[in-house]
Amino acid sequence: MDRIRNGPPLPVPPFSGWTDFAKAIMAATLAEPLIMVPQLIPFLVSDKDSISFKDSGSRRAYSFEADRAEALFGLDRLIEVLGSNVVPPEDIPAAMRERYLVAMTGIGGRRRT
């Protein structure tokens, strides 16, 4: 998973059997959102850019990768899974929190009613 999340852009699907693997990730996210959401976020959010500020140095700029998210998991499925299992931002590890918020905004993260 680390190779896919952290490496250069990969073909989609990244390997044979990805579709079943993606289904397993989604099922695990439904079952254990506190554990799996932080694992899922790097698949969805890019942090390759930085913004420089005159007074405070630079800061990472994150962006939701909609095309990649769609290709890897399907946006409808992500909305279904993450929308029904919204994890409060304070429960996400601090190092991942901003990326989580970007991802949730990107997929229209809101609790389904």
C-alpha positions in Angstrom: 0.0 0.0 0.0 2.8 2.4 0.8 4.2 2.1 -2.7 0.9 3.0 -4.2 0.2 5.9 -1.7 3.6 7.5 -1.7 5.1 6.6 -5.0 4.9 8.3 -8.4 1.6 8.1 -10.3 0.7 4.6 -11.1 -1.4 3.1 -13.8 -5.0 2.5 -12.7 -5.6 -0.1 -11.6 -2.2 -0.2 -10.0 -2.0 -4.0 -10.1 -3.9 -7.1 -11.1 -6.5 -7.8 -8.4 -6.9 -4.1 -7.4 -10.7 -4.2 -7.7 -11.0 -6.9 -5.1 -8.4 -5.1 -2.9 -10.3 -1.8 -3.2 -13.5 -3.6 -2.1 -11.6 -5.0 0.9 -10.3 -1.5 1.8 -13.9 -0.1 1.6 -15.3 -3.0 3.7 -12.5 -2.5 6.3 -13.2 1.2 6.4 -16.9 0.6 7.1 -16.0 -1.9 9.9 -13.1 0.1 11.5 -13.2 3.8 10.3 -10.9 5.1 13.0 -8.2 2.7 11.8 -8.8 2.7 8.1 -9.7 6.3 7.3 -6.1 7.5 8.0 -4.9 4.6 5.7 -7.2 5.6 2.9 -6.5 9.4 2.9 -3.1 9.2 1.1 -4.8 7.4 -1.8 -7.1 10.4 -2.2 -5.0 13.5 -1.4 -1.8 14.8 -3.0 0.6 16.8 -0.9 3.3 17.5 -3.5 3.0 21.3 -3.5 4.0 23.9 -1.0 3.1 27.5 -0.5 5.6 30.0 0.8 4.5 32.7 3.2 6.6 35.9 3.7 6.3 35.8 7.5 5.9 32.1 8.4 7.9 30.1 5.9 6.3 27.5 3.7 3.4 25.1 4.2 2.2 22.1 2.4 -0.7 22.5 0.0 -3.0 19.5 -0.2 -5.4 18.7 -3.0 -8.1 16.1 -3.5 -7.3 13.9 -6.5 -10.8 13.3 -7.8 -9.8 11.5 -10.9 -7.5 9.1 -9.0 -10.2 8.6 -6.3 -12.7 7.8 -8.9 -10.4 5.4 -10.7 -9.2 3.6 -7.6 -12.4 3.4 -5.5 -15.3 5.1 -7.3 -16.5 8.5 -5.9 -20.0 7.2 -5.3 -18.6 4.3 -3.1 -16.2 6.7 -1.3 -19.2 9.1 -0.6 -21.2 6.1 0.6 -18.4 4.7 2.9 -17.0 7.9 4.2 -20.3 9.8 4.3 -21.8 7.1 6.6 -18.7 6.9 8.8 -17.6 10.5 9.3 -14.7 10.4 11.8 -14.5 13.6 13.9 -11.3 15.4 12.8 -10.0 15.4 16.4 -9.9 11.6 16.2 -7.6 11.6 13.1 -3.9 11.7 13.9 -2.7 15.4 13.9 -0.2 14.7 11.0 -3.1 13.5 8.8 -5.9 15.9 9.9 -5.6 18.5 7.3 -5.4 15.9 4.5 -8.5 14.3 6.0 -10.4 17.5 5.8 -9.4 18.1 2.2 -10.5 14.6 1.3 -13.8 14.9 3.1 -14.5 18.2 1.4 -13.4 16.7 -2.0 -15.9 13.8 -1.8 -18.6 16.0 -0.4 -18.1 14.3 3.0 -21.3 14.7 5.0 -23.3 12.3 7.0 -25.9 10.5 5.0 -29.4 10.7 6.4 
